[in-house]
Amino acid sequence: MTDLELDLLIPAGTVTYPKAGTAIDLVWGNNEAKNRIIKCQVADEADHTSDHLPIETILATQTEPPRFLPSYNFAKTNWQELNNELKVDLSELPIASENITTHAQIDNYAERLIGAIKKAIQKTTPRKRPSPHSKRWWNVQLTKRRQEANKLRNIFKR
């Protein structure tokens, strides 16, 4: 506890084992947890007839919603421009078989290669702009089938 700089979060003297009147269940936390504690106490209403009393611990946390970039729309990629960008970017890389003798050099070369490909994709491929109502599983074939079904339904109704 001392090495990890942990402090007792449950109030000292809290009885968690009523048969013996002792506190054998302890809650420890670092300084950050101690500063964020809202509640750390025995939860009497959550007792499930165990010989130990449950401890309720609530910490204040602040999380940000995940940020994500929409995926690339490769259906709208300008492939000729992508090839031209790759020719330019890859020409700056040394030939793979020259002077690469260590694992670190291989890793460095691979990172540079991936970086060149990513850079070319960023320049030539737009990102998707998904609607909150869109379905990921929907595709062009389903659109055609739906149109066919609508046409046949209309013919049937007539």
C-alpha positions, -999 to +999 in steps of 0.1 A: +000+000+000+028+024+008+048+015-023+017+022-045+007+053-024-028+039-017-051+053+010-081+038+026-113+051+008-139+035+031-142+055+064-120+040+092-139+018+116-167+008+091-179-026+101-181-049+070-182-082+089-210-079+114-206-114+130-173-103+145-179-065+144-148-059+123-138-043+090-122-071+070-133-057+036-113-026+027-114-002-002-081+013-013-074+039-039-047+063-051-048+101-046-068+105-078-095+082-066-095+098-032-101+132-048-129+119-070-148+099-044-185+107-040-195+078-018-178+048-002-199+031+024-217+000+033-247-005+011-273-019+035-301-020+009-279-042-014-274-069+012-278-104-002-276-123+030-239-128+028-218-128+060-200-097+046-218-064+039-215-050+004-196-018-001-209+008-025-182+030-041-190+059-064-163+079-081-168+111-101-156+104-136-156+127-166-155+110-199-156+125-233-176+109-260-155+089-284-144+108-315-142+090-347-136+099-383-159+084-408-144+057-430-131+064-465-155+061-494-134+040-517-162+039-542-155+075-549-117+072-550-099+088-579-078+058-587-056+075-614-048+103-590-041+078-562-016+059-585+001+092-593+004+102-556+018+068-548+044+070-575+056+104-562+055+093-525+070+059-530+098+073-552+111+091-521+116+058-503+148+039-508+146+005-525+136-021-499+165-044-506+192-017-502+208-011-468+181-028-447+198-052-425+182-048-390+147-053-376+146-016-367+153-006-403+126-030-415+101-015-391+112+021-401+107+012-438+073-004-432+062+027-412+073+050-440+056+028-466+023+028-447+026+065-442+030+071-479-001+050-486-021+067-460-011+101-473-021+092-509-055+079-497-061+111-477-055+132-508-076+112-532-104+095-513-133+114-497-147+103-463-182+090-460-208+112-445-231+087-429-266+098-419-277+088-384-305+069-401-284+050-425-279+012-421-244-001-426-257-033-441-276-016-469-260-018-503-268-011-540-282-046-546-308-041-519-318-008-534-323-025-568-343-053-551-365-028-533-372-009-565-382-042-582-405-051-553-421-017-554-426-019-592-442-054-589-464-043-559-477-013-580-484-036-609-503-060-586-523-032-571-534-019-606 
